[in-house]
């Protein structure tokens, strides 16, 4: 990952997956499993589309951040990494 914010977020998600602390939203998603994580990614994607079609740019940014977070949780669940996504993008657009 190139972004320190994404690096920090990824490290936090990985830590939550390992330690599963009580009161952690991320750990709660991992406890609920794949169906809940996939549902959240879908919900957030729809919220981005809705924001683009009728809300402010700030709302688009807010919802996009939610989508990226939930996508990172999904990747962690699957044992995949953001780096692999970046590598695929580089392969396509290198």
Secondary structure, 3 states (H helix, E strand, C coil): CCCHHHHHHHHHHHHHHHHCCCCCHHHHHHHHCHHHHHHHHHHHHHHHHHHHHHCCHHHHHHHHHHHHHHHHHHHHHHCCCHHHHHHHHHHHHC
